[in-house]
Amino acid sequence: MKRRLLILTLTLTFAFIILYYQRANIAAILLERGMASRLAADTIAELEDGLHLALCGAGGPMPGPRASGPCVIVVAGKNLFVVDAGTDGPRNLLRLGYQPGAIQAVFLTHFHSDHIDGLGEMSTLRWAGGANTAPLPVYGPSGVERVVDGFNAAYAQDFIYRNEHHGDLVAPLSGAGMRAVPFTTPATGELALVYQDDGLQVEALAVDHSPVEPAVGYRFSYKGRSLLITGDTVKLANIEAFARGVDLLVHEALAPNLVKLMQDSAESLGNSTMAKISSDIPDYHASPVDAAETARAAGVGHLLYYHIVPPLVLPGQDLLYLNGAEKIFPDYTLGEDGVSFSLPANSTEIRLTRKGM
């Protein structure tokens, strides 16, 4: 027995020594395989025909470990679209296996910084990562032209550098930057058709994020399936009306009870700036209870919370965040980066395909 134990110990020791001195080679092999896997990743190729959604950013302006800036992936058939482009959203596309070079268009809900600050990176990855020969179309209510012009001006030198370094094969100048596609915000009670192609219809609806104007949500319809993304808003009858019967309602929500705790803490620490912000923000966001009541009244198939404020970082915080909303509408999912749903074409199935990153 002792002899066997000694032989086993010597064998393991010898193996560890070999692994130690070969660690660089082993790391190189693993890295090569990982790179190949990442470069070959194509989530869209694996999706069946239908309407699909993934959160490339589930949070708002406050940093959270599983809640990047607001960013929503929508796939209709084999066509890739993005709604808003918050911090780290473009990189999360890659982490989820979506190639930025395949993005057909971006739709902006409004022009708050946390919804647009990833646009420059997203358009650059699409351009230089996909050798696109036409700029990225960016749809949005009137004012989107100014946003796009600003990003294009800021990245103008970068366009030149990348073209001179990589050439037209990788970075053709004709595909650099973005192209604004503005539309007029529809009146309450109306939808505005802003995109239609290959079986997909995208319609904008007015929401209320006052004093931030314009602000819109988007309804996507494809082969008998539908989803509605609210953008930032208070509880609104207009959302309820146009969410009626949709398969998936993606509704923003801020928890007033948790934000009040933040305000109280800031005041006790003498942080007047954070106290003021915390007191200001609840009046132009819906609460989780508001979102649940809208989902119930509209008879939606499933409710996905996103633009979650504040970030959920502690065990049990989800129940404090919901504050009873789970009893109002039990068919819900709390969003975090990577959460994904599939709505197969011409069916009623609502399938949660990924719970996070």
KEMAR-442233 format. One record per residue (C-alpha): residue number from 1; residue in one letter; x, y, z. Coordinates in Angstrom, 3 decimals. Layout:
<pts>
k NUM	r A	east X	north Y	up Z .
...
</pts>
This chain:
<pts>
k 1	r M	east 0.000	north 0.000	up 0.000 .
k 2	r K	east 2.792	north 2.403	up 0.964 .
k 3	r R	east 4.662	north 1.471	up -2.192 .
k 4	r R	east 1.620	north 2.275	up -4.357 .
k 5	r L	east 1.101	north 5.578	up -2.547 .
k 6	r L	east 4.734	north 6.497	up -3.108 .
k 7	r I	east 4.549	north 5.643	up -6.812 .
k 8	r L	east 1.337	north 7.708	up -7.159 .
k 9	r T	east 2.898	north 10.665	up -5.346 .
k 10	r L	east 6.029	north 10.550	up -7.532 .
k 11	r T	east 3.910	north 10.254	up -10.693 .
k 12	r L	east 1.767	north 13.251	up -9.756 .
k 13	r T	east 4.834	north 15.269	up -8.785 .
k 14	r F	east 6.499	north 14.471	up -12.110 .
k 15	r A	east 3.294	north 15.422	up -13.981 .
k 16	r F	east 3.051	north 18.743	up -12.170 .
k 17	r I	east 6.682	north 19.515	up -13.006 .
k 18	r I	east 6.031	north 18.828	up -16.694 .
k 19	r L	east 2.881	north 20.969	up -16.648 .
k 20	r Y	east 4.748	north 23.797	up -14.933 .
k 21	r Y	east 7.543	north 23.933	up -17.490 .
k 22	r Q	east 5.088	north 23.514	up -20.376 .
k 23	r R	east 2.600	north 26.099	up -19.093 .
k 24	r A	east 3.406	north 28.611	up -21.827 .
k 25	r N	east 2.845	north 26.035	up -24.567 .
k 26	r I	east -0.393	north 24.860	up -22.946 .
k 27	r A	east -1.597	north 28.455	up -22.621 .
k 28	r A	east -0.778	north 29.072	up -26.293 .
k 29	r I	east -2.801	north 26.026	up -27.367 .
k 30	r L	east -5.800	north 27.038	up -25.226 .
k 31	r L	east -5.565	north 30.632	up -26.417 .
k 32	r E	east -5.453	north 29.559	up -30.048 .
k 33	r R	east -8.522	north 27.380	up -29.609 .
k 34	r G	east -10.339	north 30.154	up -27.752 .
k 35	r M	east -9.567	north 32.690	up -30.466 .
k 36	r A	east -10.717	north 30.328	up -33.175 .
k 37	r S	east -13.943	north 29.696	up -31.302 .
k 38	r R	east -14.568	north 33.418	up -30.806 .
k 39	r L	east -13.830	north 34.304	up -34.427 .
k 40	r A	east -16.078	north 31.504	up -35.694 .
k 41	r A	east -18.956	north 32.307	up -33.324 .
k 42	r D	east -22.215	north 33.055	up -35.123 .
k 43	r T	east -25.237	north 32.884	up -32.865 .
k 44	r I	east -27.569	north 33.965	up -35.672 .
k 45	r A	east -26.695	north 30.888	up -37.730 .
k 46	r E	east -27.922	north 28.717	up -34.857 .
k 47	r L	east -31.292	north 30.465	up -34.498 .
k 48	r E	east -34.444	north 29.086	up -36.053 .
k 49	r D	east -36.678	north 31.374	up -38.054 .
k 50	r G	east -38.453	north 33.788	up -35.778 .
k 51	r L	east -38.039	north 36.880	up -33.655 .
k 52	r H	east -35.230	north 36.786	up -31.103 .
k 53	r L	east -34.067	north 39.190	up -28.404 .
k 54	r A	east -30.985	north 39.416	up -26.204 .
k 55	r L	east -29.863	north 42.043	up -23.719 .
k 56	r C	east -26.435	north 43.395	up -24.633 .
k 57	r G	east -26.994	north 45.812	up -21.771 .
k 58	r A	east -29.577	north 45.394	up -19.003 .
k 59	r G	east -28.741	north 48.427	up -16.895 .
k 60	r G	east -28.869	north 52.198	up -16.899 .
k 61	r P	east -26.266	north 54.837	up -16.106 .
k 62	r M	east -25.201	north 53.249	up -12.799 .
k 63	r P	east -22.452	north 50.614	up -13.112 .
k 64	r G	east -23.412	north 47.052	up -12.220 .
k 65	r P	east -21.568	north 43.728	up -12.505 .
k 66	r R	east -24.229	north 42.165	up -14.769 .
k 67	r A	east -25.902	north 45.292	up -16.104 .
k 68	r S	east -24.080	north 47.177	up -18.854 .
k 69	r G	east -25.536	north 50.314	up -20.429 .
k 70	r P	east -28.908	north 49.895	up -22.189 .
k 71	r C	east -28.543	north 47.843	up -25.358 .
k 72	r V	east -30.978	north 45.354	up -26.903 .
k 73	r I	east -30.288	north 42.888	up -29.709 .
k 74	r V	east -33.212	north 41.991	up -31.972 .
k 75	r V	east -32.904	north 39.310	up -34.649 .
k 76	r A	east -35.649	north 38.829	up -37.231 .
k 77	r G	east -34.959	north 35.756	up -39.330 .
k 78	r K	east -31.251	north 36.198	up -40.046 .
k 79	r N	east -31.153	north 39.997	up -39.799 .
k 80	r L	east -29.501	north 41.681	up -36.807 .
k 81	r F	east -30.663	north 44.977	up -35.281 .
k 82	r V	east -29.782	north 46.843	up -32.106 .
k 83	r V	east -31.882	north 49.194	up -29.977 .
k 84	r D	east -29.698	north 51.749	up -28.161 .
k 85	r A	east -25.959	north 51.450	up -27.651 .
k 86	r G	east -24.985	north 51.860	up -24.012 .
k 87	r T	east -21.598	north 51.326	up -22.388 .
k 88	r D	east -20.038	north 47.931	up -23.138 .
k 89	r G	east -23.011	north 46.909	up -25.292 .
k 90	r P	east -20.909	north 46.543	up -28.464 .
k 91	r R	east -18.437	north 44.235	up -26.704 .
k 92	r N	east -21.259	north 42.183	up -25.246 .
k 93	r L	east -22.466	north 41.489	up -28.785 .
k 94	r L	east -19.184	north 39.685	up -29.391 .
k 95	r R	east -19.334	north 37.895	up -26.040 .
k 96	r L	east -22.776	north 36.597	up -27.004 .
k 97	r G	east -21.576	north 35.403	up -30.406 .
k 98	r Y	east -23.143	north 38.156	up -32.519 .
k 99	r Q	east -20.863	north 39.693	up -35.126 .
k 100	r P	east -21.104	north 43.523	up -35.168 .
k 101	r G	east -20.329	north 43.448	up -38.883 .
k 102	r A	east -23.791	north 41.973	up -39.439 .
k 103	r I	east -25.737	north 44.826	up -37.813 .
k 104	r Q	east -28.365	north 46.078	up -40.267 .
k 105	r A	east -29.385	north 49.170	up -38.280 .
k 106	r V	east -29.494	north 50.763	up -34.841 .
k 107	r F	east -32.676	north 52.280	up -33.405 .
k 108	r L	east -32.315	north 54.965	up -30.721 .
k 109	r T	east -35.074	north 55.529	up -28.176 .
k 110	r H	east -33.737	north 58.933	up -27.040 .
k 111	r F	east -30.462	north 60.765	up -26.684 .
k 112	r H	east -29.515	north 60.413	up -23.023 .
k 113	r S	east -25.787	north 59.683	up -22.805 .
k 114	r D	east -26.176	north 56.184	up -21.354 .
k 115	r H	east -28.166	north 55.141	up -24.442 .
k 116	r I	east -25.727	north 56.460	up -27.050 .
k 117	r D	east -22.234	north 56.395	up -25.543 .
k 118	r G	east -21.349	north 53.092	up -27.233 .
k 119	r L	east -22.367	north 54.211	up -30.715 .
k 120	r G	east -18.875	north 55.145	up -31.850 .
k 121	r E	east -17.448	north 51.775	up -30.884 .
k 122	r M	east -20.436	north 49.906	up -32.309 .
k 123	r S	east -20.165	north 51.580	up -35.702 .
k 124	r T	east -16.382	north 51.087	up -35.767 .
k 125	r L	east -16.662	north 47.377	up -34.966 .
k 126	r R	east -19.339	north 46.992	up -37.622 .
k 127	r W	east -17.241	north 48.828	up -40.206 .
k 128	r A	east -13.749	north 47.471	up -39.621 .
k 129	r G	east -14.981	north 44.107	up -38.351 .
k 130	r G	east -17.249	north 43.430	up -41.299 .
k 131	r A	east -15.655	north 45.387	up -44.155 .
k 132	r N	east -18.979	north 47.159	up -44.627 .
k 133	r T	east -19.027	north 49.506	up -47.610 .
k 134	r A	east -21.929	north 51.679	up -46.411 .
k 135	r P	east -22.261	north 53.558	up -43.086 .
k 136	r L	east -24.343	north 52.179	up -40.235 .
k 137	r P	east -27.972	north 53.391	up -40.474 .
k 138	r V	east -29.058	north 54.941	up -37.169 .
k 139	r Y	east -32.811	north 55.474	up -36.834 .
k 140	r G	east -34.220	north 57.865	up -34.297 .
k 141	r P	east -36.657	north 60.703	up -33.716 .
k 142	r S	east -35.739	north 64.156	up -34.989 .
k 143	r G	east -32.424	north 65.190	up -33.483 .
k 144	r V	east -30.688	north 61.936	up -34.349 .
k 145	r E	east -28.907	north 63.850	up -37.127 .
k 146	r R	east -27.030	north 65.940	up -34.570 .
k 147	r V	east -26.009	north 62.865	up -32.587 .
k 148	r V	east -24.729	north 61.070	up -35.674 .
k 149	r D	east -22.933	north 64.135	up -37.020 .
k 150	r G	east -21.186	north 64.544	up -33.672 .
k 151	r F	east -19.927	north 60.974	up -33.592 .
k 152	r N	east -18.823	north 61.133	up -37.219 .
k 153	r A	east -16.882	north 64.324	up -36.496 .
k 154	r A	east -15.253	north 62.843	up -33.395 .
k 155	r Y	east -14.176	north 59.706	up -35.295 .
k 156	r A	east -13.114	north 61.459	up -38.510 .
k 157	r Q	east -9.388	north 61.043	up -37.877 .
k 158	r D	east -9.897	north 57.422	up -36.818 .
k 159	r F	east -11.527	north 56.711	up -40.179 .
k 160	r I	east -8.390	north 57.922	up -41.929 .
k 161	r Y	east -5.976	north 56.049	up -39.636 .
k 162	r R	east -7.739	north 52.711	up -40.045 .
k 163	r N	east -8.076	north 53.021	up -43.801 .
k 164	r E	east -4.413	north 53.980	up -44.213 .
k 165	r H	east -3.312	north 51.127	up -41.939 .
k 166	r H	east -5.615	north 48.312	up -43.082 .
k 167	r G	east -6.670	north 49.423	up -46.548 .
k 168	r D	east -9.987	north 49.053	up -48.337 .
k 169	r L	east -10.158	north 45.305	up -47.734 .
k 170	r V	east -10.760	north 45.873	up -44.015 .
k 171	r A	east -11.790	north 49.525	up -43.673 .
k 172	r P	east -13.192	north 51.013	up -46.897 .
k 173	r L	east -13.840	north 54.716	up -46.318 .
k 174	r S	east -17.262	north 54.411	up -47.959 .
k 175	r G	east -18.424	north 52.350	up -44.980 .
k 176	r A	east -17.029	north 54.498	up -42.185 .
k 177	r G	east -19.256	north 56.048	up -39.555 .
k 178	r M	east -23.019	north 56.332	up -39.421 .
k 179	r R	east -25.941	north 57.663	up -41.437 .
k 180	r A	east -28.851	north 59.266	up -39.609 .
k 181	r V	east -32.394	north 58.173	up -40.507 .
k 182	r P	east -34.712	north 60.601	up -38.686 .
k 183	r F	east -38.459	north 60.335	up -38.299 .
k 184	r T	east -41.144	north 62.441	up -36.683 .
k 185	r T	east -42.286	north 61.222	up -33.290 .
k 186	r P	east -45.823	north 59.880	up -33.719 .
k 187	r A	east -48.718	north 61.414	up -31.824 .
k 188	r T	east -50.176	north 59.604	up -28.863 .
k 189	r G	east -52.450	north 56.838	up -30.131 .
k 190	r E	east -50.487	north 56.424	up -33.354 .
k 191	r L	east -47.642	north 54.227	up -34.583 .
k 192	r A	east -45.052	north 55.379	up -37.105 .
k 193	r L	east -43.674	north 52.776	up -39.490 .
k 194	r V	east -39.923	north 53.435	up -39.525 .
k 195	r Y	east -38.540	north 50.237	up -41.080 .
k 196	r Q	east -39.957	north 47.458	up -43.220 .
k 197	r D	east -38.014	north 44.751	up -45.038 .
k 198	r D	east -37.713	north 40.981	up -45.369 .
k 199	r G	east -40.859	north 40.328	up -43.338 .
k 200	r L	east -39.907	north 42.634	up -40.455 .
k 201	r Q	east -41.898	north 45.698	up -39.486 .
k 202	r V	east -40.555	north 48.214	up -36.941 .
k 203	r E	east -42.913	north 50.867	up -35.613 .
k 204	r A	east -42.186	north 53.739	up -33.232 .
k 205	r L	east -44.531	north 54.920	up -30.490 .
k 206	r A	east -44.390	north 57.982	up -28.283 .
k 207	r V	east -43.350	north 57.533	up -24.646 .
k 208	r D	east -42.994	north 60.059	up -21.810 .
k 209	r H	east -39.513	north 60.690	up -20.429 .
k 210	r S	east -40.096	north 64.415	up -19.800 .
k 211	r P	east -38.240	north 66.687	up -19.719 .
k 212	r V	east -36.276	north 64.517	up -22.170 .
k 213	r E	east -37.825	north 64.944	up -25.609 .
k 214	r P	east -38.143	north 63.318	up -28.056 .
k 215	r A	east -38.416	north 59.809	up -26.623 .
k 216	r V	east -39.883	north 56.735	up -28.300 .
k 217	r G	east -40.313	north 53.005	up -27.930 .
k 218	r Y	east -40.267	north 50.429	up -30.727 .
k 219	r R	east -42.575	north 47.576	up -31.651 .
k 220	r F	east -41.082	north 44.772	up -33.782 .
k 221	r S	east -43.346	north 42.398	up -35.722 .
k 222	r Y	east -42.170	north 39.377	up -37.721 .
k 223	r K	east -44.051	north 36.309	up -38.979 .
k 224	r G	east -46.800	north 36.391	up -36.401 .
k 225	r R	east -44.535	north 37.299	up -33.458 .
k 226	r S	east -44.106	north 40.636	up -31.723 .
k 227	r L	east -42.135	north 42.427	up -29.039 .
k 228	r L	east -42.147	north 45.966	up -27.708 .
k 229	r I	east -39.172	north 47.816	up -26.200 .
k 230	r T	east -40.235	north 50.853	up -24.195 .
k 231	r G	east -37.039	north 52.838	up -23.820 .
k 232	r D	east -37.080	north 55.187	up -20.815 .
k 233	r T	east -40.580	north 56.263	up -19.776 .
k 234	r V	east -43.107	north 56.620	up -17.019 .
k 235	r K	east -46.109	north 54.320	up -16.899 .
k 236	r L	east -48.159	north 55.221	up -19.946 .
k 237	r A	east -51.516	north 54.291	up -21.470 .
k 238	r N	east -49.935	north 54.622	up -24.912 .
k 239	r I	east -47.546	north 51.788	up -24.111 .
k 240	r E	east -50.377	north 49.649	up -22.772 .
k 241	r A	east -52.375	north 50.242	up -25.957 .
k 242	r F	east -49.601	north 49.220	up -28.336 .
k 243	r A	east -48.304	north 46.406	up -26.120 .
k 244	r R	east -51.720	north 44.747	up -26.183 .
k 245	r G	east -51.210	north 41.089	up -27.036 .
k 246	r V	east -47.468	north 41.294	up -27.791 .
k 247	r D	east -45.452	north 38.195	up -27.009 .
k 248	r L	east -42.675	north 39.990	up -25.130 .
k 249	r L	east -42.781	north 43.372	up -23.404 .
k 250	r V	east -39.321	north 44.747	up -22.599 .
k 251	r H	east -40.051	north 47.461	up -20.058 .
k 252	r E	east -37.645	north 49.730	up -18.219 .
k 253	r A	east -38.058	north 50.011	up -14.453 .
k 254	r L	east -36.544	north 52.008	up -11.598 .
k 255	r A	east -37.223	north 50.964	up -8.007 .
k 256	r P	east -38.276	north 54.086	up -6.046 .
k 257	r N	east -37.854	north 52.346	up -2.676 .
k 258	r L	east -34.214	north 51.468	up -3.394 .
k 259	r V	east -33.454	north 54.873	up -4.899 .
k 260	r K	east -34.896	north 56.464	up -1.729 .
k 261	r L	east -32.392	north 54.439	up 0.299 .
k 262	r M	east -29.643	north 55.840	up -1.919 .
k 263	r Q	east -30.961	north 59.354	up -1.343 .
k 264	r D	east -31.079	north 58.881	up 2.433 .
k 265	r S	east -27.525	north 57.522	up 2.477 .
k 266	r A	east -26.249	north 60.386	up 0.341 .
k 267	r E	east -27.914	north 62.935	up 2.615 .
k 268	r S	east -26.458	north 61.320	up 5.741 .
k 269	r L	east -22.986	north 61.528	up 4.170 .
k 270	r G	east -23.477	north 65.133	up 3.111 .
k 271	r N	east -23.280	north 64.223	up -0.580 .
k 272	r S	east -25.730	north 66.816	up -1.870 .
k 273	r T	east -25.056	north 66.008	up -5.548 .
k 274	r M	east -26.007	north 62.337	up -5.263 .
k 275	r A	east -28.924	north 63.218	up -2.992 .
k 276	r K	east -30.281	north 65.606	up -5.645 .
k 277	r I	east -29.872	north 63.050	up -8.446 .
k 278	r S	east -31.589	north 60.366	up -6.364 .
k 279	r S	east -34.528	north 62.656	up -5.621 .
k 280	r D	east -34.875	north 63.710	up -9.289 .
k 281	r I	east -34.818	north 60.432	up -11.201 .
k 282	r P	east -37.927	north 58.557	up -9.968 .
k 283	r D	east -40.339	north 61.029	up -11.566 .
k 284	r Y	east -39.438	north 60.146	up -15.158 .
k 285	r H	east -39.125	north 56.388	up -14.897 .
k 286	r A	east -41.652	north 53.588	up -14.457 .
k 287	r S	east -41.422	north 51.398	up -11.366 .
k 288	r P	east -41.421	north 47.568	up -11.466 .
k 289	r V	east -45.016	north 47.699	up -10.199 .
k 290	r D	east -45.924	north 50.113	up -13.012 .
k 291	r A	east -44.395	north 47.783	up -15.596 .
k 292	r A	east -46.211	north 44.781	up -14.123 .
k 293	r E	east -49.547	north 46.613	up -14.185 .
k 294	r T	east -48.994	north 47.578	up -17.824 .
k 295	r A	east -48.090	north 43.990	up -18.737 .
k 296	r R	east -51.201	north 42.658	up -17.000 .
k 297	r A	east -53.528	north 45.233	up -18.549 .
k 298	r A	east -52.069	north 44.658	up -22.028 .
k 299	r G	east -52.223	north 40.874	up -21.749 .
k 300	r V	east -48.647	north 40.356	up -22.915 .
k 301	r G	east -47.056	north 36.932	up -23.081 .
k 302	r H	east -44.022	north 37.728	up -20.941 .
k 303	r L	east -42.472	north 40.762	up -19.226 .
k 304	r L	east -38.725	north 41.378	up -19.314 .
k 305	r Y	east -37.411	north 44.108	up -17.014 .
k 306	r Y	east -34.448	north 46.083	up -18.319 .
k 307	r H	east -32.752	north 49.450	up -17.708 .
k 308	r I	east -32.741	north 48.206	up -14.117 .
k 309	r V	east -32.008	north 50.980	up -11.602 .
k 310	r P	east -30.319	north 50.650	up -9.200 .
k 311	r P	east -28.162	north 47.643	up -10.136 .
k 312	r L	east -29.017	north 44.376	up -8.368 .
k 313	r V	east -25.849	north 43.371	up -6.533 .
k 314	r L	east -26.950	north 41.738	up -3.253 .
k 315	r P	east -28.801	north 38.467	up -2.542 .
k 316	r G	east -32.471	north 39.198	up -1.941 .
k 317	r Q	east -32.294	north 42.606	up -3.584 .
k 318	r D	east -34.454	north 41.346	up -6.445 .
k 319	r L	east -37.495	north 41.084	up -4.148 .
k 320	r L	east -36.867	north 44.583	up -2.810 .
k 321	r Y	east -36.590	north 45.789	up -6.393 .
k 322	r L	east -39.853	north 44.137	up -7.472 .
k 323	r N	east -41.660	north 45.354	up -4.340 .
k 324	r G	east -44.709	north 43.189	up -5.047 .
k 325	r A	east -44.643	north 43.411	up -8.842 .
k 326	r E	east -44.139	north 39.654	up -9.058 .
k 327	r K	east -47.650	north 39.149	up -7.623 .
k 328	r I	east -49.212	north 41.510	up -10.154 .
k 329	r F	east -47.683	north 39.842	up -13.211 .
k 330	r P	east -45.906	north 36.549	up -12.463 .
k 331	r D	east -44.682	north 35.831	up -16.032 .
k 332	r Y	east -41.567	north 37.966	up -15.790 .
k 333	r T	east -37.787	north 37.858	up -16.044 .
k 334	r L	east -35.361	north 40.250	up -14.370 .
k 335	r G	east -32.934	north 41.301	up -17.043 .
k 336	r E	east -29.187	north 41.038	up -16.852 .
k 337	r D	east -26.553	north 41.086	up -19.561 .
k 338	r G	east -26.970	north 38.104	up -21.864 .
k 339	r V	east -30.584	north 37.209	up -21.064 .
k 340	r S	east -32.084	north 35.956	up -24.332 .
k 341	r F	east -35.495	north 34.958	up -25.676 .
k 342	r S	east -36.681	north 33.224	up -28.837 .
k 343	r L	east -40.113	north 33.590	up -30.406 .
k 344	r P	east -40.275	north 30.950	up -33.164 .
k 345	r A	east -42.099	north 32.077	up -36.296 .
k 346	r N	east -45.847	north 31.477	up -36.532 .
k 347	r S	east -46.158	north 29.950	up -33.075 .
k 348	r T	east -47.057	north 31.030	up -29.542 .
k 349	r E	east -43.925	north 29.723	up -27.842 .
k 350	r I	east -41.909	north 32.131	up -25.679 .
k 351	r R	east -38.588	north 30.506	up -24.942 .
k 352	r L	east -35.972	north 31.762	up -22.469 .
k 353	r T	east -32.775	north 30.635	up -24.179 .
k 354	r R	east -30.115	north 32.222	up -21.976 .
k 355	r K	east -30.205	north 33.402	up -18.356 .
k 356	r G	east -27.135	north 35.634	up -18.476 .
k 357	r M	east -23.533	north 35.956	up -19.565 .
</pts>
